[in-house]
Amino acid sequence: MQREIHIAGIGGVGMSALAQALLDQGEKVSGSDRLLDAGDETGVLTCLAAQGVRLCRQDGTGITPQTERLVISSAIESDNPEVLRAQALGIPVVHRAAELARLTEGRRLIAVTGTSGKSTVTAMLGSLLEGVGFDPLVVNGAAVAGWSADGTRIGSVRKGAGEWAVIEADESDRSLMVFNPEHAIITNASADHFGLDETLALFASFRARVPGTVIDGRGAGGGPAEARTEGWGGSFQFEGVTYQVPMPGLHNVHNAWHAVRMARALGAAPERLVAALAAFGGVERRLQRVGRCGAATVVDDYAHNPEKLAAAWTTLATAFPSGVCAVWRPHGYAPLRKMLEGLAQAFAAVCRPQDTLLLLPVYDAGGTADRSINSDVLASMLREKGVKVLSVGGIDDAEAIMRAQADTAGVLVTLGARDPGLPRLARRLAVSG
């Protein structure tokens, strides 16, 4: 009987992608998730179950003598019932990054990391290499348009038969240091999970591990030539060739520039790259236009730190001068505490008088988090800075306010990581609006 690889928190973006990649390699997979325990079988969990993944409660019963190893992320605490059960049975417990590194052995590895933009750059680079015939394996932190096979696959993974593998490497828990890539992209560096000095030191250590080409956005020297944005797109020049970027915002022009430079370093022909980038369908939850609600466009975005939020809001404000009505949920108590001042400054810098920010309570995943700093603290800071912010108790309250503003705001936006209720809200607004 084939033994199982069990994944704790299998419904998360990183863990579901790993599960898909393991299934593609013929592995038998089981998994648990707190959302499943709460009776919330998301589309991701339904998709994995349809592919044969055995889903179970996160109470330890899913770990059996047939479990080959337990895969966890840094979010899984040491007293988790599955960790304790695996230890009692002598079953190895491995980190997600270590499992992904094992999965990509034998491939020529390109790792994409950085504080912001790494999911988009990973998607762009994977799509560019697909378009020029490299047929890469890609394991990303966000779903890519066209990779979900009409919902039958997790869309953050591309099953490739070529020699190349492209992965998103996470800096938030330092797990990027597990990988030994041949080439790498570092999109940028800013204070997020760590202070700036610590972040810069981490990326410097990572860069020292890479023997091949490193596209380093920390010292990009002013960015791409002839960088322009217009409407819901942009363009830039590289090596005298003009590339059209089918995503909005100057930050996405930079993201595409990183991806194109790496593809060129691998020998991809410029004319094929131009066509491949122009055909790029985008990334789910990265300034994703979902539809319309009344007179307003509905957009869903993953932004959760000051830099991402500022980039998203600036792009939307440019595209929708009449006003932005956005709901945002902090994705954890510790991140909110660390980024509190940066978040207050970012929102104060980008929110205009015609804009409204709806602030939800912190997304609480349980565990032993320090809950002393909450959304109300940030709301008070923002009001002092003149930001039009409304504290809302839940998703339903936010939805009612957004529907009421659909005829005056140019765009309704759901912002934030981790909470599956945010993209669901965007789709409800668009479907019934």
C-alpha distance (Angstrom), angle and dihedral (degrees) to the residues before:
residue distance angle dihedral
M1 . . .
Q2 3.81 . .
R3 3.79 112.2 .
E4 3.80 122.6 -127.5
I5 3.76 132.9 -118.7
H6 3.81 105.5 -142.7
I7 3.82 119.8 -151.7
A8 3.80 120.9 -160.4
G9 3.80 112.5 -147.1
I10 3.79 91.3 15.5
G11 3.80 93.4 169.0
G12 3.81 94.0 66.3
V13 3.79 120.9 103.7
G14 3.78 95.6 -108.8
M15 3.79 97.3 38.7
S16 3.81 95.5 46.3
A17 3.80 89.4 51.8
L18 3.79 90.5 51.2
A19 3.80 90.0 48.7
Q20 3.82 90.9 52.9
A21 3.80 92.1 48.7
L22 3.82 90.9 50.0
L23 3.82 91.1 49.3
D24 3.80 88.7 51.2
Q25 3.80 88.5 57.2
G26 3.79 92.3 52.4
E27 3.80 97.3 -103.1
K28 3.79 122.2 148.6
V29 3.80 108.9 -122.0
S30 3.79 136.0 -166.0
G31 3.76 128.7 174.7
S32 3.77 150.5 171.7
D33 3.78 135.4 -145.8
R34 3.79 136.0 -174.2
L35 3.80 90.2 -131.3
L36 3.80 88.7 59.2
D37 3.81 88.9 50.8
A38 3.80 87.6 54.9
G39 3.81 91.6 52.1
D40 3.80 95.0 -104.7
E41 3.80 108.5 128.9
T42 3.77 100.7 -176.1
G43 3.78 125.7 -157.4
V44 3.80 88.9 -100.0
L45 3.80 92.2 55.6
T46 3.80 91.8 45.1
C47 3.81 90.1 51.5
L48 3.81 92.7 50.8
A49 3.79 92.4 46.7
A50 3.81 90.1 52.1
Q51 3.79 88.4 56.1
G52 3.80 91.4 55.1
V53 3.80 103.1 -92.0
R54 3.81 111.9 150.5
L55 3.81 106.0 -131.7
C56 3.79 121.3 -159.8
R57 3.77 143.2 162.7
Q58 3.79 119.1 -77.4
D59 3.79 92.4 -118.4
G60 3.79 100.1 104.1
T61 3.81 97.5 -97.5
G62 3.82 91.1 104.6
I63 3.81 90.7 66.5
T64 3.81 108.7 85.8
P65 3.81 137.7 161.1
Q66 3.83 85.1 -91.6
T67 3.81 90.7 63.0
E68 3.80 108.8 108.3
R69 3.80 94.7 -168.4
L70 3.80 140.5 -20.6
V71 3.79 116.9 -122.9
I72 3.81 117.3 -154.6
S73 3.79 138.0 174.2
S74 3.78 127.3 -138.2
A75 3.81 87.9 -95.7
I76 3.82 91.3 68.4
E77 3.80 109.6 91.8
S78 3.79 124.6 -138.6
D79 3.82 93.2 -111.1
N80 3.81 93.6 54.0
P81 3.84 108.2 134.3
E82 3.81 91.9 -124.8
V83 3.79 92.6 52.2
L84 3.80 90.8 49.1
R85 3.81 91.9 47.3
A86 3.81 92.4 49.0
Q87 3.79 91.0 50.0
A88 3.80 91.2 49.4
L89 3.81 90.4 52.9
G90 3.80 94.3 43.5
I91 3.81 92.2 -115.9
P92 3.82 115.6 153.9
V93 3.81 116.8 -108.1
V94 3.80 112.8 -151.6
H95 3.80 134.1 179.2
R96 3.79 120.1 -112.2
A97 3.80 92.0 -115.9
A98 3.79 92.0 54.2
E99 3.81 90.4 50.9
L100 3.80 91.3 48.7
A101 3.80 90.5 48.9
R102 3.81 89.0 52.7
L103 3.79 91.2 47.7
T104 3.83 92.8 54.3
E105 3.80 96.0 47.1
G106 3.79 111.2 129.2
R107 3.81 92.9 30.1
R108 3.79 127.9 100.8
L109 3.78 98.8 -108.7
I110 3.81 129.0 -143.9
A111 3.81 113.9 -174.5
V112 3.80 122.1 -160.9
T113 3.80 117.0 -159.6
G114 3.80 139.9 152.5
T115 3.79 138.6 120.2
S116 3.81 95.3 -85.5
G117 3.79 137.0 15.4
K118 3.79 99.3 23.6
S119 3.82 95.5 122.9
T120 3.80 91.3 50.8
V121 3.80 93.3 45.5
T122 3.82 91.3 47.2
A123 3.81 89.5 51.3
M124 3.79 92.8 46.4
L125 3.79 94.3 47.3
G126 3.80 92.2 46.3
S127 3.80 90.5 49.5
L128 3.81 92.5 46.8
L129 3.80 92.2 51.0
E130 3.80 89.4 46.4
G131 3.79 89.8 51.1
V132 3.79 94.0 52.4
G133 3.80 93.7 47.8
F134 3.82 103.6 -101.3
D135 3.84 91.9 124.6
P136 3.85 95.0 -150.2
L137 3.77 130.1 -170.0
V138 3.83 106.3 -122.0
V139 3.81 127.0 -168.3
N140 3.78 110.9 -177.2
G141 3.80 139.9 173.8
A142 3.81 93.7 -123.9
A143 3.79 136.6 40.0
V144 3.80 117.6 -98.3
A145 3.79 123.1 -143.3
G146 3.80 110.0 -101.1
W147 3.79 97.0 17.9
S148 3.81 98.9 91.2
A149 3.83 95.8 72.2
D150 3.82 91.7 -134.8
G151 3.79 92.6 -45.8
T152 3.79 97.5 -50.2
R153 3.82 93.0 108.6
I154 3.78 136.9 40.5
G155 3.79 100.0 -99.1
S156 3.80 96.3 -144.4
V157 3.82 91.4 75.4
R158 3.78 130.1 70.4
K159 3.78 114.6 -163.8
G160 3.78 103.8 -140.5
A161 3.80 130.7 178.4
G162 3.81 96.8 -161.9
E163 3.79 128.2 101.9
W164 3.83 94.8 -102.5
A165 3.81 129.0 85.1
V166 3.80 123.9 -170.8
I167 3.80 118.6 -164.0
E168 3.77 138.2 173.9
A169 3.82 108.5 -122.5
D170 3.79 115.9 -154.7
E171 3.78 121.2 -133.6
S172 3.82 96.1 -177.6
D173 3.82 93.6 86.3
R174 3.83 96.8 22.0
S175 3.81 89.9 -111.0
L176 3.81 90.5 133.4
M177 3.81 85.2 82.1
V178 3.82 89.9 69.6
F179 3.81 91.6 70.7
N180 3.80 128.2 81.3
P181 3.81 102.1 -161.5
E182 3.77 124.9 -176.9
H183 3.83 90.5 -142.2
A184 3.81 133.4 11.8
I185 3.79 145.7 -170.7
I186 3.81 121.1 -147.5
T187 3.80 104.4 -167.5
N188 3.81 99.2 -166.8
A189 3.80 142.4 -50.6
S190 3.79 131.2 -122.0
A191 3.79 138.7 145.2
D192 3.80 108.6 -76.3
H193 3.79 119.4 119.5
F194 3.82 89.4 7.4
G195 3.78 136.7 21.6
L196 3.80 116.7 -83.3
D197 3.80 96.1 -103.3
E198 3.80 91.6 50.1
T199 3.80 91.0 46.7
L200 3.81 92.7 50.7
A201 3.81 90.9 48.5
L202 3.81 91.0 50.8
F203 3.81 93.2 52.1
A204 3.79 91.0 45.2
S205 3.81 89.6 54.7
F206 3.79 90.2 47.9
R207 3.79 92.8 49.4
A208 3.78 90.5 52.9
R209 3.84 88.5 61.7
V210 3.82 94.0 58.1
P211 3.82 115.6 89.2
G212 3.80 97.4 -175.3
T213 3.80 136.2 47.7
V214 3.80 117.9 -24.2
I215 3.81 118.3 -167.4
D216 3.80 100.0 -158.8
G217 3.79 115.9 -166.9
R218 3.80 91.2 -175.5
G219 3.81 88.8 78.9
A220 3.78 102.2 26.1
G221 3.81 93.2 145.4
G222 3.79 97.8 -129.7
G223 3.78 99.5 -36.0
P224 3.79 135.3 -102.5
A225 3.80 123.2 -12.6
E226 3.80 118.2 -101.7
A227 3.81 92.1 5.6
R228 3.80 109.8 -175.8
T229 3.78 138.7 168.1
E230 3.77 125.7 -157.4
G231 3.78 127.6 169.6
W232 3.80 110.2 -42.1
G233 3.82 95.3 -15.3
G234 3.77 146.9 39.7
S235 3.79 145.5 -160.6
F236 3.79 143.8 -143.3
Q237 3.78 140.3 178.9
F238 3.79 128.7 -118.8
E239 3.80 125.3 175.6
G240 3.79 88.0 -7.3
V241 3.80 93.2 -57.3
T242 3.82 122.4 117.3
Y243 3.80 117.4 -133.9
Q244 3.81 123.4 -163.8
V245 3.81 115.3 -143.7
P246 3.83 113.7 -152.3
M247 3.82 93.9 -156.8
P248 3.81 128.8 79.1
G249 3.78 128.1 -111.0
L250 3.78 137.5 46.0
H251 3.80 90.1 -100.0
N252 3.81 89.3 63.4
V253 3.80 90.5 50.9
H254 3.81 86.3 57.0
N255 3.81 90.8 46.1
A256 3.80 91.1 53.3
W257 3.81 91.1 46.2
H258 3.82 90.2 56.4
A259 3.81 91.9 49.1
V260 3.81 94.4 46.6
R261 3.81 92.8 49.4
M262 3.79 91.5 52.7
A263 3.80 92.6 46.9
R264 3.80 90.0 50.6
A265 3.82 90.0 49.7
L266 3.81 87.3 56.9
G267 3.80 90.8 53.1
A268 3.81 102.3 -100.5
A269 3.83 113.0 157.8
P270 3.84 115.0 -111.4
E271 3.81 95.6 -131.5
R272 3.81 91.4 54.6
L273 3.80 91.1 46.4
V274 3.80 91.3 52.5
A275 3.81 90.0 55.5
A276 3.81 93.9 43.2
L277 3.81 94.0 50.9
A278 3.81 92.6 46.6
A279 3.82 88.7 53.7
F280 3.83 94.5 48.8
G281 3.79 107.0 127.3
G282 3.79 97.9 -156.2
V283 3.79 137.3 -117.6
E284 3.77 126.4 -73.6
R285 3.81 113.4 -109.0
R286 3.80 92.4 12.0
L287 3.82 103.2 110.5
Q288 3.79 86.2 -45.9
R289 3.79 114.2 178.9
V290 3.81 104.2 -138.2
G291 3.80 100.4 177.6
R292 3.79 139.1 -84.0
C293 3.78 136.4 -56.2
G294 3.77 110.9 -164.1
A295 3.79 106.7 -49.9
A296 3.80 93.7 -20.9
T297 3.78 130.7 92.0
V298 3.84 114.5 -127.7
V299 3.81 117.2 -137.0
D300 3.82 130.0 -178.8
D301 3.81 122.5 -158.0
Y302 3.81 137.8 172.9
A303 3.83 95.4 -142.2
H304 3.79 111.4 144.8
N305 3.82 109.6 150.0
P306 3.82 129.1 61.4
E307 3.81 96.0 -99.6
K308 3.81 94.7 47.8
L309 3.79 92.9 44.5
A310 3.80 92.9 48.4
A311 3.81 92.2 48.4
A312 3.80 93.1 48.2
W313 3.82 94.8 45.0
T314 3.81 93.5 46.0
T315 3.80 90.8 51.6
L316 3.80 92.4 48.0
A317 3.81 93.3 45.5
T318 3.79 90.0 54.3
A319 3.80 92.7 48.6
F320 3.82 94.7 42.5
P321 3.82 110.7 36.7
S322 3.83 92.8 170.3
G323 3.79 91.9 70.2
V324 3.80 149.8 -66.5
C325 3.80 122.4 -121.2
A326 3.80 107.8 -170.4
V327 3.78 135.6 172.0
W328 3.81 118.0 -152.5
R329 3.80 132.6 -177.1
P330 3.83 121.9 -165.1
H331 3.81 106.1 -123.7
G332 3.81 97.0 -139.5
Y333 3.78 144.5 -3.0
A334 3.79 96.2 -114.9
P335 3.84 94.3 50.1
L336 3.81 90.2 47.7
R337 3.79 91.4 51.9
K338 3.80 93.2 48.1
M339 3.81 95.2 45.1
L340 3.81 99.5 35.6
E341 3.79 98.9 113.6
G342 3.81 92.6 38.5
L343 3.80 91.0 51.6
A344 3.79 92.0 49.8
Q345 3.79 91.5 50.3
A346 3.81 93.4 45.2
F347 3.80 95.8 51.2
A348 3.81 91.6 43.4
A349 3.80 90.3 53.0
V350 3.82 97.3 50.3
C351 3.82 106.7 29.7
R352 3.82 112.7 96.1
P353 3.82 127.2 -160.3
Q354 3.81 89.8 -98.6
D355 3.82 92.4 52.7
T356 3.81 127.8 90.8
L357 3.81 127.8 -159.0
L358 3.80 117.8 -158.9
L359 3.79 108.7 -160.0
L360 3.81 118.8 -155.7
P361 3.81 126.3 -162.5
V362 3.80 116.7 -88.4
Y363 3.80 114.6 -78.3
D364 3.80 102.7 -106.6
A365 3.80 115.3 -155.4
G366 3.79 93.3 174.7
G367 3.77 125.1 -118.5
T368 3.78 128.1 106.2
A369 3.82 100.2 -46.9
D370 3.82 121.1 153.6
R371 3.81 101.8 -113.7
S372 3.81 97.8 -174.6
I373 3.83 94.2 108.1
N374 3.80 112.4 57.8
S375 3.79 140.5 163.4
D376 3.81 92.8 -82.9
V377 3.81 89.8 66.0
L378 3.80 90.9 55.2
A379 3.81 91.6 44.7
S380 3.80 90.9 55.5
M381 3.79 91.5 50.0
L382 3.80 91.3 49.9
R383 3.81 93.9 49.4
E384 3.80 89.1 53.3
K385 3.81 87.7 54.9
G386 3.80 92.6 51.4
V387 3.82 98.3 -105.9
K388 3.81 115.8 149.6
V389 3.81 97.4 -124.4
L390 3.80 128.7 163.0
S391 3.80 121.2 -164.7
V392 3.81 108.6 -139.1
G393 3.77 126.4 -168.6
G394 3.79 98.7 -140.4
I395 3.79 149.7 -17.8
D396 3.82 93.3 -78.7
D397 3.81 91.5 55.6
A398 3.79 90.9 49.2
E399 3.79 91.3 49.2
A400 3.80 92.8 54.2
I401 3.81 92.3 51.5
M402 3.81 92.9 46.1
R403 3.79 92.6 50.8
A404 3.79 89.1 50.9
Q405 3.82 89.8 54.3
A406 3.81 96.2 44.3
D407 3.80 93.6 101.8
T408 3.82 95.8 48.2
A409 3.82 106.1 33.6
G410 3.76 116.3 72.3
V411 3.80 93.2 -143.1
L412 3.81 138.0 19.7
V413 3.80 112.0 -150.8
T414 3.80 135.2 -168.5
L415 3.81 112.0 -157.3
G416 3.78 132.9 -176.2
A417 3.79 148.7 67.2
R418 3.81 134.0 -99.0
D419 3.82 99.9 13.4
P420 3.83 109.0 103.9
G421 3.78 88.6 -163.7
L422 3.81 91.4 75.0
P423 3.84 98.7 64.8
R424 3.80 88.7 39.5
L425 3.80 89.3 55.8
A426 3.81 90.8 51.1
R427 3.79 90.8 53.3
R428 3.79 93.4 46.8
L429 3.78 90.2 52.0
A430 3.78 91.8 49.2
V431 3.80 97.9 43.1
S432 3.78 97.5 46.7
G433 3.78 97.8 31.1
